Amino acid sequence: MENELINIKNNAVSLILDAKDPDELEHIKLQFLGKSGQLTLVIKRLPKINPEKRREVGILANEVKESIESAIIEQEVRIKNQELGKRIKKIDVTDPGIRPPLGHLHLITQAIWEITSIFEKIGFGRVRYPEVEWDWYPFGALNFSENHPARDDWETFFIDAPPHPKYGPMLLTPHTSNGQIREMEKGKLPIKMLNIARCYRRQSDVSHTPMFHQFEGLAVNTSLSISNLKGVLEYFVKTYFGEERKSRIRPYHFEFTEPSFEVDVTCGVCLGRGCKLCKEGWLELGGAGMVHPQVLRNCKIDPEKHNGFAFGWGVERVLMMKEGIEIDDLRLLYSNKLEFLEQF
């Protein structure tokens, strides 16, 4: 029986060293150590041999079993290392790493850059003025009366801070027209400026959000007219929306311009047929008009020598009306829905 055990050990170790993968090792293990394995069957015969030799044969059988188990474990490690080596050899260190996905500018930022570029081509320089303001700049200097509805705290966000002794309460500016006053206060004429900034109002529906962006244009010189204003408006509409889109101006009333107009363009969602966003086919771009003489005086500019025109429109609103961008709810722009934002 001793010779039989030694032959089992030698055969097992030889097969184990030739094994190429874990499945083959498992098959060898069952062949020698399984319930019907060669070594197992020999061990089961131990009770039948001479008691004087049983102890000696039993010790040899345990040594053979331990040798086979150790050989299996060592070969498993060897096979794993070989597989790892093969994978490592396949790595080309000159290959570029995995780059993280790149984002892009938000749709509103893209619109701001495009609007800026359009007006720069006709001489309007970009400026930026405060979004946290004193009442004088967005209201008082622009001819808003003390009891005007826009000055109500249901319309404007007032800040809980001590008022300025000269300029009144602190607030979040509801429009970019405060930039007109601050630009004219500098006294550097002529003026041709474009102010783009965030604005804040207590409104929220398909065409309004509490925070939004406006762009404000102002030109002041010695002999400007409504024709100059209409030329600028027409240039922007045709450049931004395309030659096929229609625009119109309507007489209106604003405290800070005289005469005043509202500027409309056909809806980009329904193309003038009427929808949830526009109701009747037209969408208001914003206001425009000739700068009111009193506003010029408030900024220490003589209306007998200088005049000007101004316009103020919402960035999100003009974006929603652009060709090929069908957005019927302005709030979608601030929703953080990647399936929407990734389209642009």
C-alpha positions in Angstrom: 0.0 0.0 0.0 3.0 2.3 0.6 4.0 2.1 -3.0 0.5 2.7 -4.1 0.3 5.9 -2.0 3.6 7.2 -3.4 2.5 6.5 -7.0 -0.8 8.4 -6.3 1.2 11.4 -5.0 3.6 11.4 -8.0 0.8 11.2 -10.5 -1.3 13.9 -8.8 1.6 16.4 -8.5 2.6 15.8 -12.1 -0.9 16.4 -13.4 -1.3 19.5 -11.1 1.9 21.1 -12.4 0.7 20.6 -16.0 -2.8 22.2 -15.3 -3.4 25.3 -17.4 -6.6 26.8 -15.8 -8.7 26.6 -12.6 -11.2 24.2 -14.2 -8.5 21.6 -14.9 -7.2 21.9 -11.4 -10.7 21.3 -10.0 -11.0 18.2 -12.1 -7.7 16.9 -10.8 -8.7 17.6 -7.2 -11.8 15.5 -7.6 -9.9 12.8 -9.3 -7.6 12.2 -6.3 -9.4 13.8 -3.3 -13.1 13.6 -4.2 -15.5 11.1 -2.6 -14.5 8.5 -5.2 -11.0 9.8 -5.7 -8.0 7.5 -5.8 -6.5 8.7 -2.5 -9.9 8.6 -0.8 -10.4 5.0 -1.8 -7.0 3.9 -0.4 -7.7 5.7 2.9 -11.0 3.8 3.2 -9.1 0.5 3.1 -6.9 1.4 6.1 -9.1 -0.4 8.6 -8.6 -3.7 6.7 -4.8 -3.8 6.9 -2.6 -5.3 9.6 -2.9 -3.1 12.8 0.9 -3.1 13.2 1.3 -1.3 9.9 -1.9 0.8 10.0 -0.4 3.7 11.9 2.6 4.0 9.6 0.4 3.8 6.4 -2.0 6.3 7.9 0.7 8.8 8.5 2.0 8.4 4.9 -1.6 8.8 3.6 -2.0 12.1 5.4 1.3 13.3 4.1 0.3 12.4 0.5 -3.0 14.3 1.0 -1.3 17.4 2.3 1.2 17.3 -0.6 -1.6 17.2 -3.1 -3.5 20.0 -1.5 -0.4 22.2 -1.2 0.4 21.5 -4.9 -3.1 22.5 -5.9 -2.9 25.8 -4.0 0.5 26.7 -5.4 -0.7 26.0 -8.9 -3.8 28.1 -8.4 -1.6 31.1 -7.4 0.7 30.4 -10.4 -2.2 30.4 -12.8 -3.7 33.6 -11.4 -0.3 35.4 -11.7 0.1 34.2 -15.3 -3.3 35.5 -16.2 -2.6 38.9 -14.5 0.7 39.0 -16.4 -1.0 38.5 -19.7 -3.4 41.4 -18.9 -0.7 43.7 -17.9 1.3 43.0 -21.0 -1.8 44.1 -23.1 -1.7 47.6 -21.5 -0.1 50.2 -23.8 1.2 52.9 -21.5 1.3 55.3 -24.5 -2.5 55.1 -24.9 -4.4 58.2 -23.6 -6.3 57.8 -20.4 -10.0 57.6 -20.1 -11.2 61.2 -20.4 -14.1 62.4 -18.2 -17.2 63.5 -20.1 -17.0 67.2 -21.1 -19.9 69.5 -20.5 -20.7 72.7 -22.4 -22.0 76.2 -21.8 -25.5 76.4 -20.6 -28.1 77.5 -23.2 -28.6 80.8 -21.5 -24.9 81.6 -21.4 -24.7 80.7 -25.1 -27.5 83.2 -25.8 -25.8 85.9 -23.8 -22.6 85.5 -25.8 -24.5 85.6 -29.1 -26.5 88.7 -28.1 -23.3 90.4 -27.0 -21.6 89.6 -30.3 -24.6 90.9 -32.4 -24.6 94.3 -30.7 -20.8 94.6 -30.6 -20.9 94.6 -34.4 -22.9 97.8 -34.4 -20.8 99.5 -31.7 -22.6 98.7 -28.4 -20.0 98.1 -25.7 -20.8 95.5 -22.9 -21.0 96.9 -19.4 -22.1 95.4 -16.0 -23.8 97.1 -13.1 -25.1 95.9 -9.6 -27.9 93.5 -9.1 -28.3 94.6 -5.5 -29.3 98.2 -5.9 -30.7 101.3 -4.2 -34.3 102.3 -5.1 -33.1 105.4 -6.9 -31.5 103.6 -9.8 -34.2 101.2 -10.9 -37.1 103.4 -9.9 -36.6 107.0 -8.7 -34.3 108.2 -11.4 -36.5 106.4 -14.0 -39.6 108.5 -13.2 -41.4 105.8 -11.2 -43.8 107.5 -8.8 -43.6 106.7 -5.1 -46.9 104.7 -5.2 -46.1 102.8 -8.5 -47.2 99.1 -8.3 -43.7 98.0 -9.3 -42.4 99.4 -6.0 -44.8 97.2 -4.1 -43.1 94.3 -2.1 -45.5 91.9 -4.0 -43.6 92.8 -7.2 -40.0 93.6 -6.1 -37.7 91.8 -3.7 -36.7 94.3 -1.0 -33.7 93.6 1.2 -33.9 93.9 5.0 -31.2 96.5 5.3 -31.0 100.2 6.4 -32.0 102.5 3.5 -29.6 104.9 1.9 -30.2 108.4 3.2 -30.2 109.7 -0.5 -31.0 106.7 -2.7 -33.7 104.9 -0.6 -34.3 101.2 0.2 -32.0 98.4 -0.9 -33.5 95.8 -3.3 -32.8 93.2 -6.0 -33.0 95.1 -9.2 -36.2 94.1 -11.2 -34.7 95.2 -14.5 -31.4 96.2 -16.1 -32.5 99.8 -16.6 -30.6 100.8 -13.5 -27.6 100.4 -15.8 -28.9 103.4 -17.9 -28.7 105.7 -14.9 -25.3 104.5 -13.7 -23.9 104.8 -17.3 -25.3 108.3 -17.8 -24.1 109.5 -14.4 -20.5 109.0 -15.6 -21.0 112.0 -17.9 -19.0 110.5 -20.7 -20.9 111.2 -24.0 -21.8 109.8 -26.5 -23.0 106.5 -25.0 -23.6 103.2 -26.7 -23.8 100.5 -24.1 -25.3 97.0 -23.5 -25.9 95.9 -20.0 -26.7 92.2 -19.4 -27.5 91.0 -15.9 -29.7 88.9 -13.7 -33.0 90.4 -12.6 -35.6 89.5 -9.9 -39.4 89.7 -9.7 -42.1 87.8 -7.8 -43.4 85.9 -10.8 -43.5 82.3 -11.8 -45.4 80.7 -14.7 -44.7 79.3 -18.2 -43.1 82.6 -19.3 -41.7 84.0 -16.0 -39.3 82.9 -13.3 -38.3 84.7 -10.1 -34.8 85.1 -11.4 -34.1 85.8 -15.1 -31.7 87.7 -17.4 -32.2 90.9 -19.3 -30.1 92.8 -21.8 -30.4 96.6 -21.8 -29.3 98.8 -24.7 -28.8 102.6 -24.4 -27.6 105.1 -26.9 -27.2 108.8 -26.1 -26.0 111.4 -28.6 -26.9 114.8 -30.1 -29.4 113.8 -32.9 -30.8 110.3 -32.4 -34.4 109.5 -33.6 -37.0 106.7 -33.6 -35.6 105.7 -37.0 -32.3 104.9 -35.4 -34.1 102.9 -32.7 -36.1 101.0 -35.3 -33.0 100.2 -37.3 -31.2 98.7 -34.2 -34.3 96.7 -33.3 -34.7 95.4 -36.9 -31.0 94.5 -37.1 -31.2 92.4 -34.0 -34.5 90.6 -34.9 -33.2 89.7 -38.3 -29.8 88.7 -37.1 -30.8 86.6 -34.1 -34.1 85.1 -35.2 -33.6 84.9 -39.0 -35.0 86.7 -42.0 -38.2 84.8 -42.0 -39.4 85.9 -38.5 -41.7 88.8 -38.3 -41.6 91.7 -35.8 -43.7 94.7 -34.9 -43.7 97.6 -32.5 -46.7 98.9 -30.6 -47.3 102.2 -28.9 -47.0 101.7 -25.1 -46.2 103.6 -21.9 -43.1 103.4 -19.9 -42.1 105.9 -17.3 -38.6 106.3 -18.5 -39.2 106.6 -22.3 -41.3 109.0 -24.4 -42.5 107.9 -26.9 -42.5 104.3 -25.8 -43.1 101.0 -27.6 -43.4 97.3 -27.0 -41.6 95.1 -29.5 -43.1 91.7 -30.5 -41.9 88.8 -32.7 -43.8 85.8 -34.1 -43.7 82.8 -31.7 -40.9 80.3 -32.4 -42.9 77.4 -31.0 -46.1 77.7 -33.1 -44.8 80.2 -35.8 -47.7 82.5 -35.3 -50.6 80.0 -35.0 -51.1 80.4 -31.3 -50.1 78.0 -28.5 -49.9 77.7 -24.7 -46.9 80.0 -24.6 -47.9 82.9 -26.9 -51.7 82.6 -26.9 -52.2 84.5 -30.1 -49.1 83.9 -32.2 -47.0 86.9 -31.0 -44.6 87.1 -28.0 -43.5 90.3 -26.4 -39.7 90.8 -26.6 -39.7 93.8 -24.3 -39.9 97.5 -24.2 -38.1 100.3 -26.1 -38.4 104.0 -26.7 -36.7 107.4 -26.7 -35.1 108.3 -23.3 -37.5 110.6 -21.3 -36.1 114.1 -21.0 -36.5 114.0 -17.2 -34.4 110.9 -17.0 -31.7 112.7 -18.9 -32.0 115.6 -16.4 -31.8 113.2 -13.5 -28.4 112.2 -14.8 -27.3 115.8 -15.4 -27.6 115.6 -19.2 -29.2 118.5 -21.0 -32.2 117.2 -23.1 -31.9 120.3 -25.2 -28.5 119.2 -26.5 -28.7 115.4 -26.2 -31.3 112.7 -26.6 -31.2 108.9 -26.8 -33.1 105.6 -27.1 -33.2 102.5 -24.9 -34.5 99.0 -25.1 -34.7 96.1 -22.5 -35.5 92.5 -23.3 -35.4 89.2 -21.4 -32.6 86.8 -22.5 -34.7 83.7 -21.8 -37.6 85.1 -23.7 -35.7 85.8 -26.9 -34.0 82.4 -26.5 -37.4 80.7 -26.4 -38.5 82.4 -29.6 -35.4 81.4 -31.6 -35.8 79.3 -34.6 -35.4 75.5 -33.9 -35.7 75.8 -30.1 -39.2 74.7 -29.1 -39.5 75.5 -25.4 -43.0 76.1 -24.3 -42.2 76.6 -20.6 -39.4 79.0 -19.5 -38.9 77.2 -16.2 -37.5 74.2 -18.2 -34.3 76.2 -18.7 -33.6 76.0 -14.9 -34.8 72.4 -14.4 -31.4 70.7 -14.5 -32.9 68.0 -16.7 -29.9 66.5 -18.6 -32.0 64.9 -21.3 -33.0 68.5 -22.2 -29.7 70.4 -21.6 -27.6 67.9 -23.4 -29.4 68.7 -26.7 -27.7 72.1 -26.7 
